[in-house]
Amino acid sequence: MEIKKKIWPRHFKEIEEGRKKFEVRLADFEVKEGDILVLEEFDPLTKKYTGRAIRKKINFVTKFNPMEFNDAELIKKHGLYGIGIE
């Protein structure tokens, strides 16, 4: 299955350059290993798609609740890291 999602230019570039090897997304859709993630570059300033897209095969999926690790106020204050590993 193909899943299309918006991605901001900074993150698009990081994936395009091969530096970013993960995505953190709200789990409001179905996804499984083997699906194709189509990331469509979206400019938040103009609120328009740029026309560029990257297709990536999904090789790992995990679902988690960040509230299990910390309380909402700390997450709000500090944010979360997405950490890629090799």
C-alpha positions in Angstrom: 0.0 0.0 0.0 1.1 3.6 -0.6 0.7 6.2 2.1 1.0 9.9 1.2 2.1 12.4 3.8 3.2 16.0 3.8 6.8 16.8 4.8 8.4 20.2 5.3 11.3 21.3 3.1 14.0 20.9 5.9 13.0 17.3 6.6 12.6 16.5 2.9 16.2 17.7 2.3 17.5 15.6 5.2 15.9 12.5 3.7 17.0 13.4 0.2 20.6 13.7 1.4 20.4 10.3 3.1 20.9 11.8 6.6 17.4 11.3 8.0 16.3 7.6 8.2 13.2 7.8 10.4 9.8 9.4 10.6 7.7 10.2 13.7 4.1 10.5 12.8 0.7 10.7 14.6 -0.6 7.1 14.5 -3.9 8.1 12.9 -3.6 5.8 9.9 -2.8 2.2 9.2 0.8 1.3 8.3 2.9 -1.9 8.1 6.3 -3.0 7.1 6.6 -3.3 3.3 4.2 -0.3 2.6 5.6 2.6 0.6 5.7 6.0 2.3 5.4 8.9 -0.3 6.6 12.1 1.3 5.4 15.1 -0.6 7.3 18.3 0.1 5.0 21.0 1.5 6.0 24.6 2.2 4.4 25.8 5.4 5.0 29.5 4.5 3.1 29.4 1.2 0.8 26.5 2.3 1.5 24.8 -1.1 3.1 21.6 -2.3 6.3 22.1 -4.1 5.7 19.2 -6.5 8.7 17.2 -5.2 8.2 13.8 -3.6 10.3 10.9 -2.2 9.2 7.3 -2.1 10.6 5.1 0.7 9.8 1.5 1.6 8.9 1.1 5.3 11.1 -1.5 7.0 10.1 -1.0 10.6 7.1 0.3 12.5 6.5 0.7 16.2 3.7 2.4 17.9 4.1 4.0 21.3 2.4 6.5 23.7 4.8 9.2 24.8 2.7 9.7 27.9 4.0 6.4 29.1 7.5 7.8 29.4 6.9 11.4 30.7 4.0 13.6 31.6 2.4 15.9 29.1 3.8 19.1 30.6 7.4 17.9 30.3 6.8 16.8 26.7 5.2 20.1 26.0 8.2 22.0 27.5 11.0 19.9 26.0 9.6 18.1 23.0 10.7 14.7 21.9 13.7 13.4 20.0 13.5 11.1 17.1 16.7 9.2 17.1 18.0 7.2 14.2 20.4 4.4 14.8 22.5 2.2 12.5 
